[in-house]
């Protein structure tokens, strides 16, 4: 019974303490701690966290200082006590920048806190790097350098699974701190964590860190342009501007860190040989020697930073690596894939474009065959599904057109033998592309038919209204002559022309949409033919709606307008409201179709120009190299 009473009283005390800590009542916390046998070391939580630990974790610097100063020398040995996870009070202090003075007081009374580790071997310095807290990190680092020789510093920099403070700083995306660590301790740059990842490989997995957030956001881009000077100073208090400032600083620090890490990286030198995987299979009646190779045990290991950045879409790192070490472009991975294989397979079009612009390396890469017998053209049919593709909300017809454009672009780049190459499954690139995009073709067909059917219904309704309006003219006809009574009014001419044009455009759109519905929907039709038809039909439909509203506005002016100018303006605005809503509903689809037409015209013009020669020829030193064929759809959709 006595034990039960003690347990209940202890829970009440803990509840009061926890509430006081949460509400910031420092005086009450100190008062309760004075009455407790263990004082600030009283166990407060179910995870064996003391009052002092929780106060440190809650960034309560003044309270922590008060609690420490209340301690007698007999309690100093308890400063090194640990909680359930093996963390000391210095670990809790290292998770924020507001308790530097408290950390100094702790180390004055218990210097051994600096070397103590938790259950996974992390010191307080490691915690500061993990949480990206620069101020407390600098303080703890200064204490480490001052009190310990160089040969003992490794304990502070590396934990049990070989991960370093540089790894965790990159994980926390505090790239400014990571740059400082890499610059101060260059020995950590090539270190690998428990998963075998180097610092550059971890950075390559964070493509969002290099994105300033302005490229795809017009609103943020406009803010950046108008507030460029204040962004540099970094002193804005406006939330949206502060967000842009933060992302800009993060992007700048990540690029600076990447530049430093790339200089020390030579992982691309560990490459597969090219001689064993260049077997060209051009017909299905050859015994493939690759299948006779005995099965090897393959140990999965991380890709090189170059290929990892390519897969993750971290274009900045890829470009920096190829700028510092252009010979790295010839790196081949365990599957026998070159960088073009990876860039095409993962749809990293900007990287693909950067590589094909390297004229001379391109001559060696465009004919590469991987261990599975795939050329770079096969990779167009082997699209990898990732978060970006799964979240793609574009219409299937637009997606399949983009795939067709990519196939055409890669076909122009690769060699003739590569286009005829059969992989280990006996499929050419064209066969593989057709098979893997069959479901997408079916989805695109259904979408195209559904769109055409709906637009046909709208066009027929508009044609019906326009046809009926021609026989029910505003003001009515003259009973004696049969001519319209208002035919001499200027607005009557506008009505007649608008109504005739509306009927013409609507009937043209009906014919266009019917031609889509009767199409065969072959895969090649989705490249230009169907999209151009849809663009023409939508254009005619939008024009028919617009002219129908013009006719409606002219009718209102003829029949009910007054001499006051504001009345006419109001009637015009009301009349064109449906047109505006209609255009906004189709603006995204229409702009994409416009881009499709522009790309088609560009391709047609390119066919009239001399073909681009990617073979190596002797040129004079002052002669500019010809440009490689560009991916026509790099800015599409």
C-alpha positions as CSV (number, residue, x, y, z in Angstrom):
1,X,0.0,0.0,0.0
2,X,2.9,2.3,0.9
3,X,4.6,1.6,-2.5
4,X,1.3,2.3,-4.3
5,X,1.0,5.7,-2.5
6,X,4.7,6.6,-3.4
7,X,4.1,5.6,-7.0
8,X,0.9,7.8,-7.2
9,X,2.7,10.8,-5.6
10,X,5.6,10.4,-8.0
11,X,3.4,10.4,-11.0
12,X,1.7,13.6,-9.7
13,X,5.0,15.2,-9.2
14,X,6.1,14.2,-12.7
15,X,2.9,15.6,-14.1
16,X,3.4,19.0,-12.4
17,X,7.1,19.1,-13.5
18,X,6.2,18.2,-17.1
19,X,3.4,20.8,-17.2
20,X,5.7,23.5,-15.8
21,X,8.4,22.7,-18.3
22,X,5.9,22.7,-21.2
23,X,4.4,26.0,-20.1
24,X,7.8,27.7,-19.4
25,X,7.3,28.1,-15.7
26,X,11.0,28.1,-14.7
27,X,10.4,29.2,-11.1
28,X,8.0,26.3,-10.4
29,X,10.4,23.8,-12.0
30,X,13.3,25.0,-9.7
31,X,11.0,24.9,-6.7
32,X,9.9,21.3,-7.3
33,X,13.5,20.2,-8.0
34,X,14.7,21.6,-4.7
35,X,12.3,19.3,-2.8
36,X,13.3,16.2,-4.8
37,X,16.1,13.9,-3.5
38,X,17.8,13.8,-7.0
39,X,17.1,17.4,-7.8
40,X,17.4,18.1,-11.6
41,X,18.4,14.5,-12.1
42,X,15.0,13.3,-11.2
43,X,13.7,10.8,-13.8
44,X,10.8,12.5,-15.5
45,X,9.7,10.4,-18.5
46,X,9.2,6.8,-19.3
47,X,12.4,6.9,-21.4
48,X,14.4,7.7,-18.3
49,X,15.0,11.4,-19.3
50,X,15.9,13.6,-16.4
51,X,14.4,17.1,-15.7
52,X,17.8,18.6,-16.8
53,X,17.7,16.6,-20.0
54,X,14.2,17.7,-21.0
55,X,15.0,21.3,-20.1
56,X,18.1,21.1,-22.4
57,X,16.1,19.5,-25.1
58,X,13.4,22.2,-24.9
59,X,16.1,24.9,-25.5
60,X,15.6,26.4,-22.1
61,X,19.0,27.9,-21.6
62,X,18.3,30.0,-18.6
63,X,16.5,27.2,-16.8
64,X,19.3,24.8,-17.5
65,X,21.8,27.3,-16.0
66,X,19.7,27.7,-12.9
67,X,19.4,24.0,-12.4
68,X,23.1,23.4,-12.9
69,X,24.0,26.2,-10.4
70,X,21.8,24.6,-7.8
71,X,23.9,21.4,-7.9
72,X,26.3,20.6,-5.1
73,X,29.7,19.0,-5.9
74,X,28.3,15.7,-4.7
75,X,25.9,15.7,-7.7
76,X,28.5,16.4,-10.4
77,X,29.0,12.7,-11.0
78,X,25.3,12.4,-12.1
79,X,25.9,14.9,-14.9
80,X,27.2,11.9,-16.9
81,X,24.1,9.8,-16.5
82,X,22.3,8.5,-19.6
83,X,18.8,8.0,-20.7
84,X,17.3,4.9,-22.4
85,X,18.9,5.7,-25.7
86,X,22.3,6.3,-24.2
87,X,22.1,10.1,-24.5
88,X,23.6,12.5,-22.0
89,X,22.5,16.0,-21.2
90,X,25.2,17.3,-23.6
91,X,23.5,15.3,-26.4
92,X,20.3,17.1,-25.6
93,X,22.1,20.4,-25.6
94,X,23.7,19.6,-29.0
95,X,20.3,19.4,-30.7
96,X,19.8,23.2,-30.7
97,X,21.8,26.5,-30.9
98,X,20.2,28.2,-27.9
99,X,22.0,26.3,-25.1
100,X,25.7,27.0,-25.9
101,X,26.2,28.7,-22.5
102,X,24.5,25.8,-20.8
103,X,26.8,23.3,-22.6
104,X,29.9,25.3,-21.4
105,X,28.7,25.0,-17.8
106,X,28.2,21.3,-18.2
107,X,31.7,20.8,-19.6
108,X,33.2,22.9,-16.8
109,X,31.7,20.5,-14.2
110,X,32.0,17.2,-16.2
111,X,34.6,17.4,-19.1
112,X,34.1,13.7,-19.9
113,X,30.7,14.5,-21.4
114,X,32.4,15.5,-24.5
115,X,33.7,12.0,-25.3
116,X,30.6,10.1,-24.1
117,X,28.7,8.3,-26.9
118,X,25.1,7.0,-27.2
119,X,24.2,3.4,-28.1
120,X,25.2,3.8,-31.8
121,X,28.5,5.5,-31.0
122,X,27.5,9.2,-31.5
123,X,29.1,11.9,-29.4
124,X,27.4,15.3,-28.8
125,X,29.4,16.7,-31.6
126,X,27.9,14.1,-33.9
127,X,24.4,15.1,-32.7
128,X,25.1,18.7,-33.5
129,X,26.1,17.7,-37.1
130,X,23.0,15.5,-37.4
131,X,20.6,18.3,-36.4
132,X,22.6,20.8,-38.5
133,X,23.2,23.2,-35.5
134,X,26.2,25.3,-36.5
135,X,26.7,27.3,-33.3
136,X,26.7,24.4,-30.9
137,X,28.8,22.4,-33.4
138,X,31.5,25.1,-33.6
139,X,31.6,25.3,-29.8
140,X,31.9,21.6,-29.3
141,X,34.5,21.4,-32.1
142,X,36.6,24.1,-30.4
143,X,36.4,22.2,-27.1
144,X,37.5,19.0,-28.9
145,X,40.5,20.6,-30.6
146,X,41.6,22.3,-27.4
147,X,41.4,19.3,-25.1
148,X,42.3,16.3,-27.3
149,X,45.2,15.4,-29.5
150,X,44.8,14.8,-33.3
151,X,45.0,11.0,-33.1
152,X,42.0,10.9,-30.7
153,X,39.7,13.1,-32.8
154,X,38.4,10.2,-34.9
155,X,36.2,9.1,-32.0
156,X,34.3,12.4,-32.4
157,X,34.0,12.2,-36.2
158,X,32.9,8.6,-36.8
159,X,30.2,6.4,-35.2
160,X,30.0,2.6,-34.9
161,X,28.7,1.9,-38.4
162,X,31.5,4.0,-40.0
163,X,29.1,6.9,-40.9
164,X,30.8,10.3,-40.3
165,X,29.7,13.7,-39.3
166,X,30.0,14.7,-43.0
167,X,27.4,12.0,-43.9
168,X,24.9,13.1,-41.2
169,X,25.4,16.8,-42.1
170,X,24.4,16.0,-45.7
171,X,21.5,13.9,-44.5
172,X,20.2,16.9,-42.5
173,X,20.7,19.1,-45.6
174,X,22.8,21.6,-43.7
175,X,25.2,22.0,-46.7
176,X,27.0,25.0,-45.3
177,X,28.0,23.0,-42.2
178,X,28.8,20.0,-44.4
179,X,31.1,22.2,-46.6
180,X,32.9,23.4,-43.4
181,X,33.4,19.8,-42.2
182,X,34.6,18.6,-45.6
183,X,37.1,21.5,-45.8
184,X,38.4,21.0,-42.3
185,X,38.5,17.2,-42.4
186,X,39.3,16.2,-46.0
187,X,39.9,12.6,-44.8
188,X,36.2,12.2,-44.4
189,X,35.3,12.9,-48.1
190,X,36.1,9.4,-49.3
191,X,34.7,7.7,-46.2
192,X,31.8,5.3,-46.6
193,X,28.8,4.8,-44.3
194,X,27.2,1.6,-43.3
195,X,25.5,1.3,-46.7
196,X,28.8,1.9,-48.5
197,X,27.8,5.4,-49.6
198,X,30.3,8.3,-49.8
199,X,29.4,11.9,-49.1
200,X,29.1,12.7,-52.8
201,X,26.8,9.7,-53.4
202,X,24.5,11.0,-50.6
203,X,24.5,14.4,-52.1
204,X,23.7,13.0,-55.5
205,X,20.5,11.5,-53.9
206,X,19.2,15.0,-53.1
207,X,18.4,16.7,-56.5
208,X,15.8,19.0,-54.8
209,X,18.7,20.6,-52.8
210,X,20.1,22.1,-56.1
211,X,16.7,23.4,-57.2
212,X,16.1,27.1,-56.3
213,X,12.4,26.6,-56.7
214,X,12.1,29.3,-59.3
215,X,12.3,27.3,-62.5
216,X,8.8,25.9,-62.4
217,X,7.1,28.6,-60.3
218,X,6.3,31.8,-62.2
219,X,5.0,33.5,-59.1
220,X,8.2,32.9,-57.1
221,X,10.3,33.8,-60.2
222,X,8.6,37.2,-60.4
223,X,9.1,37.8,-56.7
224,X,12.8,37.0,-57.1
225,X,13.2,39.4,-60.0
226,X,11.5,42.3,-58.2
227,X,13.2,41.6,-54.8
228,X,16.6,40.5,-56.0
229,X,18.6,43.0,-54.0
230,X,16.8,42.2,-50.7
231,X,17.2,38.5,-51.4
232,X,21.0,38.9,-51.4
233,X,20.9,40.7,-48.1
234,X,18.7,38.0,-46.6
235,X,16.9,40.4,-44.3
236,X,13.3,40.1,-45.5
237,X,10.5,39.4,-43.0
238,X,7.9,38.5,-45.7
239,X,7.2,34.7,-45.4
240,X,7.3,34.0,-49.1
241,X,10.5,36.0,-49.6
242,X,12.1,34.4,-46.6
243,X,11.2,31.0,-48.1
244,X,12.9,32.0,-51.4
245,X,15.9,33.3,-49.5
246,X,16.3,30.0,-47.6
247,X,16.0,27.9,-50.7
248,X,18.5,30.1,-52.6
249,X,21.1,29.8,-49.8
250,X,20.5,26.1,-49.6
251,X,21.0,25.7,-53.4
252,X,24.1,27.8,-53.4
253,X,25.6,25.8,-50.4
254,X,24.8,22.5,-52.1
255,X,26.6,23.5,-55.3
256,X,29.6,24.8,-53.4
257,X,29.8,21.5,-51.5
258,X,29.4,19.4,-54.7
259,X,32.3,21.3,-56.3
260,X,34.5,20.5,-53.3
261,X,33.6,16.8,-53.2
262,X,33.9,16.3,-56.9
263,X,37.5,17.4,-57.0
264,X,38.4,14.5,-54.7
265,X,36.2,11.9,-56.4
266,X,37.6,9.4,-58.7
267,X,34.9,6.7,-58.5
268,X,34.3,6.8,-62.2
269,X,37.7,5.3,-62.8
270,X,36.4,2.0,-61.4
271,X,34.6,1.0,-64.6
272,X,33.7,-2.2,-66.4
273,X,35.6,-3.0,-69.6
274,X,33.9,-2.4,-72.9
275,X,35.4,-5.3,-75.0
276,X,33.2,-8.0,-73.4
277,X,29.8,-6.4,-74.1
278,X,30.1,-5.1,-77.6
279,X,28.6,-8.2,-79.3
280,X,26.2,-7.0,-82.0
281,X,23.2,-9.3,-82.6
282,X,21.5,-8.3,-85.9
283,X,19.2,-11.3,-86.5
284,X,17.4,-13.9,-84.3
285,X,19.3,-17.0,-85.7
286,X,22.6,-16.5,-83.9
287,X,23.6,-18.3,-80.7
288,X,24.1,-15.6,-78.2
289,X,27.5,-16.1,-76.5
290,X,26.5,-14.0,-73.6
291,X,24.1,-16.7,-72.4
292,X,26.9,-19.2,-72.2
293,X,28.7,-17.1,-69.6
294,X,28.3,-18.8,-66.2
295,X,26.2,-17.0,-63.6
296,X,28.2,-14.8,-61.4
297,X,27.4,-13.9,-57.8
298,X,26.7,-10.1,-57.9
299,X,27.0,-8.1,-54.7
300,X,24.9,-5.0,-54.8
301,X,26.8,-1.9,-54.1
302,X,25.9,1.8,-54.6
303,X,26.4,3.3,-58.1
304,X,29.1,5.8,-58.7
305,X,28.2,9.4,-57.9
306,X,28.0,10.2,-61.6
307,X,25.4,7.5,-62.3
308,X,23.6,8.0,-59.0
309,X,23.2,11.7,-59.8
310,X,22.0,10.8,-63.3
311,X,19.4,8.4,-62.0
312,X,18.2,10.8,-59.3
313,X,18.1,13.7,-61.8
314,X,20.7,15.7,-60.0
315,X,21.9,17.6,-63.1
316,X,24.2,20.0,-61.4
317,X,26.4,17.3,-60.0
318,X,26.6,15.5,-63.4
319,X,27.5,18.7,-65.2
320,X,30.2,19.5,-62.5
321,X,31.7,16.1,-62.7
322,X,31.9,16.2,-66.5
323,X,33.3,19.7,-66.4
324,X,36.1,18.8,-63.9
325,X,36.7,15.3,-65.3
326,X,35.3,15.1,-68.9
327,X,36.8,11.6,-69.3
328,X,34.4,10.4,-66.7
329,X,31.7,10.3,-69.4
330,X,33.2,6.9,-70.5
331,X,32.4,5.3,-67.1
332,X,30.5,2.0,-67.4
333,X,28.6,0.4,-64.6
334,X,28.2,-3.3,-63.6
335,X,25.4,-3.8,-66.1
336,X,27.6,-2.5,-68.9
337,X,25.6,0.7,-69.2
338,X,27.2,4.0,-70.2
339,X,25.8,7.4,-69.0
340,X,23.6,7.7,-72.1
341,X,21.9,4.3,-71.2
342,X,21.1,5.6,-67.7
343,X,20.1,9.1,-68.8
344,X,17.6,7.8,-71.4
345,X,16.3,5.0,-69.2
346,X,15.5,7.4,-66.3
347,X,14.4,10.2,-68.7
348,X,17.0,12.7,-67.6
349,X,16.7,14.7,-70.8
350,X,18.9,17.6,-69.7
351,X,21.7,15.2,-69.0
352,X,21.1,13.4,-72.3
353,X,21.4,16.7,-74.1
354,X,24.6,17.7,-72.3
355,X,26.2,14.4,-73.2
356,X,25.3,14.4,-76.9
357,X,26.6,18.0,-77.1
358,X,30.1,16.5,-76.3
359,X,30.8,15.7,-79.9
360,X,33.9,13.6,-79.7
361,X,32.9,11.4,-76.6
362,X,29.5,10.9,-78.3
363,X,31.2,9.0,-81.2
364,X,32.3,6.4,-78.6
365,X,29.1,6.3,-76.5
366,X,26.4,6.1,-79.2
367,X,27.1,2.6,-80.2
368,X,27.5,1.1,-76.7
369,X,25.8,-2.2,-75.9
370,X,25.2,-3.3,-72.3
371,X,25.4,-6.8,-70.8
372,X,21.8,-7.5,-71.7
373,X,22.4,-6.6,-75.4
374,X,20.6,-3.3,-75.2
375,X,21.7,-0.3,-77.2
376,X,20.9,3.3,-76.1
377,X,17.8,3.1,-78.4
378,X,16.5,0.1,-76.4
379,X,16.5,2.3,-73.3
380,X,13.7,4.4,-74.7
381,X,11.5,1.3,-74.3
382,X,12.7,0.6,-70.8
383,X,11.4,3.6,-68.9
384,X,11.8,3.4,-65.2
385,X,8.8,4.2,-63.1
386,X,9.6,6.6,-60.3
387,X,7.6,9.1,-58.2
388,X,7.8,11.6,-61.0
389,X,6.2,9.3,-63.6
390,X,3.7,7.9,-61.2
391,X,2.6,11.4,-60.4
392,X,2.4,12.5,-64.0
393,X,-1.2,13.8,-64.6
394,X,-0.8,14.7,-68.2
395,X,-3.0,13.0,-70.8
396,X,-1.7,9.6,-72.2
397,X,-1.7,11.1,-75.7
398,X,0.8,13.8,-74.7
399,X,3.0,11.3,-72.8
400,X,3.2,8.9,-75.7
401,X,4.0,11.7,-78.1
402,X,6.9,12.7,-75.8
403,X,8.1,9.1,-75.8
404,X,7.9,9.0,-79.6
405,X,9.9,12.2,-79.9
406,X,12.6,10.8,-77.6
407,X,12.8,7.6,-79.6
408,X,13.3,9.7,-82.8
409,X,15.9,11.9,-81.2
410,X,17.9,8.9,-79.8
411,X,17.6,7.1,-83.2
412,X,19.3,10.1,-84.9
413,X,22.2,9.9,-82.4
414,X,22.9,6.2,-82.3
415,X,24.7,4.2,-85.0
416,X,23.0,2.2,-87.7
417,X,24.1,-1.1,-86.1
418,X,22.6,0.0,-82.8
419,X,19.2,0.6,-84.4
420,X,19.4,-3.0,-85.8
421,X,20.7,-4.5,-82.6
422,X,18.7,-7.3,-80.9
423,X,19.0,-7.7,-77.2
424,X,19.4,-11.0,-75.3
425,X,15.6,-11.5,-75.5
426,X,15.8,-11.3,-79.3
427,X,14.0,-7.9,-79.5
428,X,15.1,-4.8,-81.5
429,X,14.7,-1.4,-80.0
430,X,11.6,-0.8,-82.1
431,X,9.9,-4.0,-81.0
432,X,10.7,-3.3,-77.4
433,X,9.4,0.2,-77.6
434,X,6.1,-0.9,-79.3
435,X,5.5,-3.7,-76.8
436,X,6.2,-1.7,-73.7
437,X,4.0,1.2,-74.9
438,X,1.0,-0.8,-76.0
439,X,-1.0,-0.1,-72.9
440,X,-0.1,3.6,-73.1
441,X,-1.3,3.6,-76.8
442,X,-4.6,2.1,-75.7
443,X,-5.0,4.7,-73.0
444,X,-4.1,7.5,-75.4
445,X,-6.6,6.2,-77.9
446,X,-9.4,6.2,-75.3
447,X,-8.5,9.7,-74.2
448,X,-8.3,11.0,-77.7
449,X,-11.6,9.5,-78.7
450,X,-13.3,10.7,-75.5
451,X,-12.0,14.3,-76.0
452,X,-13.0,14.3,-79.7
453,X,-16.5,13.0,-78.8
454,X,-17.1,15.7,-76.2
455,X,-15.8,18.5,-78.3
456,X,-18.0,17.2,-81.2
457,X,-21.1,17.5,-79.1
458,X,-20.2,21.1,-78.1
459,X,-19.5,22.0,-81.7
460,X,-22.8,20.6,-83.0
461,X,-24.7,22.6,-80.3
462,X,-22.9,25.8,-81.3
463,X,-23.7,25.1,-85.0
464,X,-27.3,24.6,-84.2
465,X,-27.6,27.8,-82.2
466,X,-25.7,29.8,-84.9
467,X,-27.9,28.3,-87.7
468,X,-31.1,29.2,-85.8
469,X,-29.9,32.7,-85.1
470,X,-29.5,33.4,-88.8
471,X,-33.3,33.0,-89.2
472,X,-34.3,34.9,-86.0
473,X,-32.3,38.2,-86.5
474,X,-32.5,40.9,-83.8
475,X,-35.3,43.3,-84.3
476,X,-37.2,40.9,-86.6
477,X,-37.9,41.3,-90.4
478,X,-39.9,44.0,-92.1
479,X,-43.4,42.5,-92.7
480,X,-43.6,44.0,-96.2
481,X,-40.1,43.5,-97.6
482,X,-38.8,40.7,-95.5
483,X,-35.5,42.5,-94.9
484,X,-34.3,42.9,-91.2
485,X,-35.5,46.1,-89.7
486,X,-32.0,46.8,-88.1
487,X,-29.9,45.9,-91.2
488,X,-28.6,49.5,-91.5
489,X,-27.2,49.5,-88.0
490,X,-23.4,48.9,-87.7
491,X,-23.9,46.3,-85.0
492,X,-26.2,44.3,-87.2
493,X,-23.3,43.8,-89.7
494,X,-21.2,42.6,-86.7
495,X,-23.9,40.2,-85.7
496,X,-24.3,38.8,-89.2
497,X,-20.5,38.3,-89.8
498,X,-20.0,36.8,-86.3
499,X,-22.9,34.4,-86.7
500,X,-21.7,33.2,-90.1
501,X,-18.2,32.7,-88.8
502,X,-19.4,30.9,-85.7
503,X,-21.3,28.5,-87.9
504,X,-18.4,28.0,-90.3
505,X,-15.8,27.4,-87.5
506,X,-18.1,25.0,-85.6
507,X,-18.9,22.9,-88.7
508,X,-15.1,22.8,-89.5
509,X,-14.4,21.6,-85.9
510,X,-17.1,18.9,-86.2
511,X,-15.4,17.6,-89.4
512,X,-12.0,17.7,-87.8
513,X,-13.1,15.8,-84.7
514,X,-14.9,13.2,-86.8
515,X,-11.6,12.6,-88.7
516,X,-10.0,11.9,-85.3
517,X,-12.8,9.5,-84.4
518,X,-12.3,7.6,-87.6
519,X,-8.5,7.4,-87.3
520,X,-6.7,4.1,-87.1
521,X,-4.8,5.2,-84.0
522,X,-1.5,3.6,-84.9
523,X,1.4,4.3,-82.6
524,X,3.0,6.6,-85.2
525,X,-0.2,8.6,-85.5
526,X,0.3,10.0,-82.0
527,X,3.6,11.7,-83.0
528,X,2.1,14.5,-85.1
529,X,-1.1,13.6,-87.0
530,X,-3.6,13.2,-84.2
531,X,-2.2,16.1,-82.1
532,X,-2.3,18.5,-85.1
533,X,-5.9,17.4,-85.8
534,X,-6.9,18.0,-82.2
535,X,-5.2,21.4,-82.2
536,X,-7.0,22.4,-85.3
537,X,-10.3,21.2,-83.9
538,X,-9.9,23.0,-80.6
539,X,-8.8,26.2,-82.4
540,X,-12.0,26.1,-84.6
541,X,-14.1,25.3,-81.5
542,X,-12.7,28.2,-79.5
543,X,-13.2,30.6,-82.4
544,X,-16.8,29.4,-82.9
545,X,-17.6,30.0,-79.3
546,X,-15.9,33.4,-79.4
547,X,-17.8,34.5,-82.5
548,X,-21.1,33.2,-81.1
549,X,-20.5,35.4,-78.0
550,X,-19.7,38.4,-80.4
551,X,-23.0,37.8,-82.1
552,X,-24.8,37.6,-78.8
553,X,-23.2,40.9,-77.6
554,X,-24.1,42.6,-80.8
555,X,-27.7,41.4,-80.4
556,X,-27.8,42.8,-76.8
557,X,-26.5,46.2,-78.0
558,X,-29.0,46.3,-80.8
559,X,-32.0,45.5,-78.7
560,X,-31.5,46.7,-75.1
561,X,-28.5,49.0,-75.0
562,X,-28.9,52.7,-73.9
563,X,-26.8,55.7,-74.8
564,X,-24.8,55.4,-71.7
565,X,-21.3,54.0,-72.3
566,X,-21.1,51.9,-69.2
567,X,-24.1,49.9,-70.2
568,X,-22.4,48.7,-73.4
569,X,-19.2,47.8,-71.6
570,X,-21.2,45.8,-69.0
571,X,-23.0,43.9,-71.8
572,X,-19.7,43.1,-73.5
573,X,-18.2,41.8,-70.3
574,X,-21.2,39.6,-69.5
575,X,-21.3,38.3,-73.0
576,X,-17.6,37.2,-73.1
577,X,-17.6,35.6,-69.6
578,X,-18.5,32.1,-71.0
579,X,-15.7,32.5,-73.6
580,X,-13.2,33.3,-70.8
581,X,-14.3,30.3,-68.7
582,X,-14.1,28.0,-71.7
583,X,-10.6,29.2,-72.7
584,X,-9.3,28.8,-69.1
585,X,-10.7,25.3,-69.0
586,X,-8.7,24.3,-72.1
587,X,-5.7,26.6,-71.8
588,X,-3.3,23.9,-70.5
589,X,-4.2,21.4,-73.1
590,X,-4.2,24.1,-75.8
591,X,-0.7,25.4,-74.9
592,X,0.7,21.9,-74.9
593,X,-0.8,21.3,-78.3
594,X,0.7,24.6,-79.5
595,X,4.1,23.4,-78.3
596,X,3.5,20.2,-80.2
597,X,2.9,22.1,-83.4
598,X,6.0,24.2,-82.9
599,X,8.1,21.1,-82.4
600,X,6.6,19.5,-85.5
601,X,7.4,22.6,-87.5
602,X,11.0,22.7,-86.1
603,X,11.4,19.1,-87.2
604,X,10.1,19.8,-90.7
605,X,12.5,22.7,-91.0
606,X,15.4,20.6,-89.7
607,X,14.7,18.0,-92.5
608,X,15.3,20.8,-95.1
609,X,18.7,21.6,-93.6
610,X,21.9,19.6,-94.1
611,X,22.1,16.6,-91.7
612,X,24.3,16.8,-88.7
613,X,27.4,14.7,-88.9
614,X,28.5,13.2,-85.6
615,X,31.5,11.3,-87.0
616,X,35.0,12.5,-86.1
617,X,36.7,14.3,-88.9
618,X,39.9,16.3,-88.9
619,X,39.2,19.9,-88.4
620,X,41.4,22.9,-88.1
621,X,42.0,24.3,-84.7
622,X,39.9,27.4,-85.3
623,X,37.0,25.6,-86.8
624,X,33.9,25.4,-84.6
625,X,32.4,21.9,-84.1
626,X,29.0,21.2,-85.5
627,X,26.2,21.0,-83.1
628,X,24.7,17.6,-82.2
629,X,21.1,17.0,-82.9
630,X,19.1,18.3,-80.0
631,X,16.2,16.6,-78.3
632,X,13.2,18.3,-79.8
633,X,11.0,18.0,-76.8
634,X,13.4,19.1,-74.0
635,X,11.1,22.0,-73.1
636,X,7.9,20.2,-73.9
637,X,4.9,20.0,-71.4
